[in-house]
Amino acid sequence: MEVILREDVEKLGNRGEVVKVAPGFARNFLIPRRIAVQATEANRKIVAQEREAWLRKEAKLKTEAESLAEMLSKITLTSSQRAGEEGHLFGSVTSKDVADLLEKQGYNIDRRKIQMDENIRQTGEHKVPIRLHRDVTAEVTLNVVAEA
């Protein structure tokens, strides 16, 4: 069965593409959740219009994310934590801590956008990537210092 995707679906296709899927997958999953519509001429025109509107909106969001990334890359955050003699932290600095530090600076960033592979457990300077948009990632410098 051929369907037109209304959203990006991982391992299947991108928005606006016509893909061939199993009839049960389309009937039971894609179409009821409004992820896809049946590939008819009328639906092709509607999806093309939706895609154009989405592309305009996406371009606007990307330019906003790029300007925010430029501002964030200039920021240096400082977190003071309890640490041992060799710089090992007794706790760790998590994405929530980074989000709180950013909020104190006036940037409201969701903690799920902060892409830390693992929590920081060592004092020093660290680069923390923040994914603001699908194509835009900013890096914030985080200094972790021992409490006096």
C-alpha positions in Angstrom: 0.0 0.0 0.0 1.3 3.5 -0.9 1.0 6.3 1.7 2.3 9.9 1.9 4.1 10.7 5.1 3.0 13.8 7.0 5.9 13.6 9.4 9.5 12.3 9.4 9.5 8.6 10.4 12.8 7.0 11.3 13.8 4.2 9.0 10.8 4.8 6.7 11.1 8.3 5.1 10.7 12.0 5.4 7.7 14.3 5.4 6.0 14.5 2.0 7.5 11.3 0.6 5.4 8.5 -1.0 6.4 5.2 0.5 5.2 1.6 0.1 4.3 -0.1 3.4 2.4 -3.2 4.5 -1.4 -2.6 4.4 -1.8 -3.5 8.1 1.0 -1.1 9.2 -0.7 1.7 7.3 -4.3 0.9 8.5 -3.4 0.2 12.1 -0.6 2.5 12.9 0.3 5.3 10.4 -3.2 6.5 9.3 -4.9 6.4 12.7 -2.1 8.4 14.3 -2.2 10.9 11.3 1.5 10.2 10.5 0.5 9.3 6.9 -2.4 9.5 4.5 -3.4 7.2 1.6 -1.6 8.2 -1.6 -4.4 9.7 -3.7 -4.2 12.7 -6.1 -6.2 14.9 -3.7 -4.1 13.9 -0.7 -0.9 14.6 -2.7 -1.9 18.2 -3.3 -2.9 18.7 0.4 0.4 17.2 1.6 2.4 19.4 -0.8 0.7 22.5 0.6 1.4 21.3 4.2 5.0 20.6 3.3 5.5 24.1 1.9 4.1 25.7 5.1 6.2 23.4 7.2 9.4 24.3 5.3 8.7 28.0 5.8 8.2 27.4 9.5 11.2 25.2 9.8 13.4 27.8 8.1 12.3 30.4 10.6 13.0 28.1 13.5 16.4 27.3 12.2 17.4 31.0 11.8 16.2 31.6 15.4 18.2 28.6 16.6 21.3 29.7 14.8 21.2 33.2 16.4 20.6 31.6 19.9 23.5 29.2 19.3 25.8 32.2 18.5 24.8 33.8 21.8 25.2 30.6 23.8 28.7 29.8 22.4 29.9 33.0 24.0 28.7 32.0 27.5 30.8 30.5 30.2 28.9 28.8 33.0 30.5 28.2 36.5 29.3 25.5 38.8 30.8 25.0 42.3 30.6 21.5 43.7 32.0 19.6 46.6 35.1 17.7 45.4 37.8 15.5 46.8 41.5 16.1 46.8 42.2 15.0 43.2 39.2 16.9 41.7 36.7 14.1 41.8 33.2 15.4 42.5 31.2 13.8 45.4 28.2 14.1 43.2 27.9 15.0 39.5 26.8 17.8 37.2 23.8 16.7 35.2 21.9 18.3 32.3 19.4 19.6 34.8 22.1 21.5 36.6 23.3 23.0 33.3 19.7 24.0 32.5 19.4 25.7 35.8 22.7 27.6 35.3 21.5 28.7 31.9 18.1 29.8 33.3 20.0 32.0 35.8 21.8 33.6 32.8 18.3 34.3 31.2 18.2 31.4 28.7 15.3 29.0 29.1 16.6 25.8 27.5 14.9 22.5 28.1 17.2 20.0 29.8 16.4 17.3 27.2 18.1 19.5 24.6 21.4 19.3 26.5 23.3 16.5 25.0 25.6 15.2 27.7 26.9 11.7 27.0 27.4 11.2 30.7 27.3 13.3 33.8 30.4 15.4 34.7 32.3 14.0 37.7 35.5 15.9 37.4 36.5 19.5 38.1 37.8 21.5 35.2 36.5 23.0 32.0 34.0 21.0 29.9 32.2 21.7 26.6 28.5 20.9 26.8 26.6 20.5 23.5 23.1 21.8 23.3 20.9 20.7 20.4 18.7 23.6 19.6 17.4 22.4 16.3 17.8 19.3 14.2 20.7 21.0 12.3 21.9 23.4 14.9 24.1 22.5 17.9 25.7 25.0 20.3 28.5 24.4 22.7 28.5 26.0 26.1 31.7 26.1 28.2 31.1 24.8 31.8 33.7 25.4 34.5 33.3 23.0 37.4 35.2 24.3 40.4 35.6 22.8 43.9 33.7 24.5 46.7 35.9 26.4 49.2 
